[in-house]
């Protein structure tokens, strides 16, 4: 059989992806799927919401990804008293010039880790919402553009409810993925203990070398635009998203923004697998993380203990895969 030859040169991209995975594997046990989805989101120019109980390396994974990229990184610990100016920046009076000068906040970075995002009040969420959607912040009526690339990695704890605020649907819709981080299995937890026994109490991240810089990311995203998508796959994506609005198991279906997110994520998925074309499997792989935070179960299904992912998988399995 003749060996498949890519019409788009993806050798550099796949090499960079493997280097990032290798970087992270020195510090993480398991979490391979989480890492892969984070890389897909980075290529697809999307923000990511990471949900999991404390202690499953959500924050560490985000830090490791940021360290693998030569770009500005800021971490914001969200709290109930966090004000919009704490993240956007504020005008500061300069006594020398007798004028107010804008002092940039932590949102002025390429990768922003928003830890425990659901702890911030509505006004602060609104400021973050503008940054995520418009790639800008507005302070005292003046607009300041953010740098490029700009990616928000947000974490939240699904269990603890005290002192938290539910993220509005409009803001959830701006995350390309919602990733769920589960407990490690027995073998992984054993390996975690072995690693912890060999290292000091504080993990040293200074040894991580940057694999990508800002120019590399722009170049890789431009390469992704040349990934081929067959006409029938557009209809396949539309059928999946449209199905979320028609199933009786969901109170709220997904918007066309979800269709676009699936398309972008599927193209990035094809890229990191060394293919210059999207396959139905690429689309199926990204459906759950793209849709799970954009749809809402009916109260009846919630009471039955049915998960959103179960409904999504059932929906996707019912739709005929295009050939």
C-alpha positions in Angstrom: 0.0 0.0 0.0 1.3 3.4 -0.9 2.3 5.5 2.2 0.0 8.5 2.9 1.7 11.8 2.1 0.4 14.9 3.7 -0.4 17.8 1.4 0.4 20.2 4.3 3.8 20.0 6.0 2.9 19.0 9.6 6.2 17.7 10.6 7.2 20.7 12.7 3.8 20.9 14.4 3.7 17.2 15.4 7.3 17.4 16.6 6.5 20.5 18.8 3.4 18.7 20.2 5.5 15.7 21.2 8.1 17.9 22.9 5.4 19.6 25.0 4.0 16.2 26.0 7.5 15.0 26.9 8.0 18.2 29.0 4.8 17.6 30.9 5.3 13.9 31.4 8.4 14.5 33.6 6.1 16.1 36.2 2.7 14.6 35.6 1.4 11.0 36.0 -1.4 10.1 33.7 -3.5 13.1 32.5 -2.5 12.3 28.9 -6.0 13.2 27.6 -6.0 16.5 29.5 -2.7 17.5 28.1 -3.8 16.6 24.5 -7.0 18.6 24.8 -5.1 21.7 26.2 -2.7 21.6 23.2 -5.7 21.3 20.8 -7.3 24.3 22.5 -4.1 26.3 22.2 -3.9 25.6 18.4 -7.7 26.3 18.0 -7.3 29.7 19.8 -9.7 28.8 22.5 -10.1 29.2 26.3 -10.4 26.1 28.6 -12.4 25.4 31.7 -10.8 22.7 33.8 -13.1 21.1 36.5 -12.0 18.7 39.2 -11.7 18.2 42.9 -8.7 19.7 44.7 -5.4 17.8 44.4 -5.7 16.3 40.9 -3.0 18.6 39.4 -5.3 21.1 37.5 -3.2 24.1 38.4 0.1 22.3 38.0 -0.9 21.1 34.5 -1.8 24.7 33.5 1.5 26.0 34.8 3.4 23.3 33.0 1.8 24.1 29.7 2.5 27.8 30.2 6.2 27.0 31.0 6.4 25.1 27.7 5.6 28.2 25.8 7.9 31.3 25.7 5.1 33.8 26.5 3.9 35.9 29.4 2.1 33.9 32.0 0.0 35.2 34.9 -1.9 33.4 37.6 -5.0 35.0 39.3 -6.4 33.5 42.5 -10.1 34.3 42.2 -11.8 35.2 45.6 -15.2 36.7 46.5 -13.7 40.1 47.1 -11.8 40.3 43.8 -12.7 43.5 42.0 -12.6 44.1 38.2 -9.6 46.5 38.6 -7.7 43.7 40.3 -7.5 41.8 37.0 -7.8 44.5 34.3 -5.6 47.1 35.9 -6.3 50.6 37.2 -5.3 54.2 36.5 -2.5 55.3 38.9 -1.7 59.0 39.6 1.8 60.0 38.6 2.9 62.9 40.8 5.7 63.8 38.4 3.5 64.4 35.4 0.3 65.3 37.4 -1.5 62.7 35.3 -3.1 59.3 35.7 -1.3 56.5 34.0 -2.9 53.1 33.3 -1.2 50.2 35.2 -1.9 46.9 33.5 -3.4 44.1 35.5 -2.6 40.3 35.2 -5.0 39.9 32.2 -2.3 41.5 30.1 -0.5 38.2 29.5 -0.5 35.6 26.8 -1.7 32.7 29.1 -3.8 33.5 32.1 -4.5 30.9 34.8 -7.8 31.8 36.5 -7.7 29.6 39.6 -11.2 28.8 41.1 -12.9 31.1 38.6 -16.3 30.5 40.1 -15.4 32.4 43.3 -15.4 35.8 41.7 -18.5 38.1 41.8 -20.5 39.1 38.8 -18.7 42.4 38.0 -15.3 40.7 37.9 -16.7 37.9 35.8 -18.0 40.6 33.4 -14.5 42.1 33.0 -13.1 38.6 32.4 -15.9 37.9 29.9 -15.0 41.0 27.8 -11.3 39.9 27.8 -12.2 36.4 26.7 -14.6 37.4 23.9 -13.3 40.8 22.7 -9.6 40.3 23.6 -9.6 43.7 25.2 -10.4 45.4 28.6 -12.3 48.6 29.2 -11.3 50.8 32.2 -12.9 54.2 32.9 -14.4 54.2 29.4 -11.1 53.6 27.7 -10.4 50.4 25.8 -7.0 48.6 25.9 -6.3 45.7 23.5 -4.8 42.5 24.9 -1.8 40.7 23.4 -1.8 37.8 21.0 -1.9 34.9 21.7 -4.3 35.2 24.6 -5.6 32.1 26.4 -7.5 31.7 29.6 -7.1 28.5 31.5 -9.7 28.5 34.3 -10.1 25.9 37.1 -13.1 25.3 39.3 -14.1 22.8 42.0 -17.4 21.0 41.3 -18.0 20.0 44.9 -17.5 23.0 47.1 -20.4 25.5 46.7 -19.8 27.8 49.7 -18.5 31.2 48.5 -18.9 30.4 44.8 -20.9 31.9 41.9 -22.3 29.9 39.1 -20.7 31.0 35.8 -23.4 32.6 33.4 -24.2 30.6 30.3 -22.9 33.3 28.0 -19.5 33.1 29.7 -19.4 29.3 29.6 -20.1 29.5 25.9 -16.8 31.3 25.4 -14.8 28.3 26.6 -14.0 26.0 23.7 -13.6 23.0 26.1 -14.8 22.0 29.5 -12.3 19.3 30.7 -13.1 17.0 33.6 -10.1 15.8 35.7 -10.9 12.6 37.6 -9.0 10.8 40.4 -6.0 8.8 39.3 -6.3 5.0 39.2 -4.4 2.7 41.6 -1.3 2.4 39.4 -1.2 6.1 38.7 -1.5 7.0 42.4 1.3 4.6 43.2 3.5 6.3 40.6 2.6 9.7 42.1 3.8 8.5 45.5 7.0 7.2 44.1 7.7 10.5 42.4 6.8 12.4 45.6 9.3 10.2 47.5 12.1 11.0 45.1 11.7 14.8 44.9 11.8 17.7 47.4 8.5 19.1 48.8 8.5 21.9 46.2 8.4 21.0 42.5 11.0 22.9 40.6 9.6 24.1 37.3 12.7 26.1 36.3 14.1 23.2 34.3 11.3 23.2 31.8 12.4 24.5 28.5 10.1 26.5 26.3 9.1 24.6 23.1 7.0 27.2 21.4 7.2 31.0 21.2 4.5 33.5 20.2 5.6 33.5 16.6 5.5 29.6 16.5 1.9 29.6 17.8 0.8 32.1 15.1 2.5 30.0 12.4 1.0 26.8 13.6 -2.5 28.3 13.7 -2.0 29.6 10.2 -1.0 26.0 9.1 -4.1 24.7 10.7 -6.3 26.8 8.4 -5.1 24.6 5.5 -6.5 21.5 7.0 -9.1 20.0 4.6 -12.7 19.4 5.6 -15.0 17.4 3.3 -18.4 19.0 2.6 -20.3 16.2 4.2 -18.5 16.7 7.5 -20.0 20.2 7.8 -23.4 18.6 7.7 -22.3 16.0 10.2 -21.3 18.7 12.7 -24.5 20.6 12.2 -26.6 17.4 12.7 -24.8 16.8 16.1 -25.3 20.4 17.4 -28.8 20.6 16.0 -29.6 17.3 17.7 -28.9 18.9 21.1 -31.8 21.3 20.5 -34.2 18.5 19.6 -33.6 15.8 22.1 -36.1 15.7 25.0 -33.3 15.0 27.4 -31.8 18.5 27.2 -33.5 21.6 28.5 -31.0 23.8 26.7 -29.2 22.9 23.4 -26.0 24.3 22.0 -25.7 27.4 19.8 -24.0 27.7 16.4 -20.9 28.9 18.3 -20.6 25.2 19.5 -20.6 24.1 15.8 -17.7 26.4 15.0 -15.8 25.2 18.1 -16.2 21.6 17.1 -14.9 22.5 13.6 -11.8 24.3 14.9 -11.1 21.7 17.5 -11.4 18.9 15.0 -9.0 20.6 12.7 -6.5 21.0 15.5 -7.0 17.3 16.5 -6.2 16.3 12.9 -3.1 18.4 13.0 -1.6 17.0 16.1 -2.2 13.5 14.7 -0.2 14.4 11.5 -3.2 14.5 9.1 -4.0 17.4 6.8 -7.7 16.4 6.7 -10.5 16.1 9.3 -12.0 12.6 9.9 -15.3 11.8 11.6 -13.3 10.4 14.5 -11.7 13.8 15.1 -15.2 15.3 15.3 -16.5 12.6 17.7 -13.4 13.0 19.9 -14.0 16.7 20.6 -17.8 16.6 20.9 -18.1 15.9 24.6 -15.6 18.6 25.8 -17.1 21.2 23.4 -20.7 20.5 24.3 -20.9 19.4 28.0 -20.9 23.0 29.3 -23.1 24.4 26.6 -26.1 22.1 27.2 -28.4 21.7 30.2 -30.1 18.4 31.3 -33.8 18.4 32.0 -34.7 18.2 35.7 -36.1 14.7 35.2 -32.8 13.4 33.8 -30.8 15.2 36.5 -33.0 13.4 39.2 -32.3 10.1 37.4 -28.6 10.7 37.8 -27.9 10.8 34.1 -24.8 12.7 33.1 -24.5 15.2 30.3 -21.7 13.2 28.7 -24.0 10.1 28.5 -26.7 12.1 26.6 -24.0 13.6 24.3 -22.5 10.2 23.5 -26.0 8.7 22.9 -26.8 11.6 20.6 -23.6 11.3 18.6 -23.9 7.5 18.2 -27.4 7.9 16.7 -26.2 10.0 13.9 -24.9 8.1 10.9 -21.2 8.6 10.3 -20.5 10.1 6.9 -18.4 8.0 4.5 
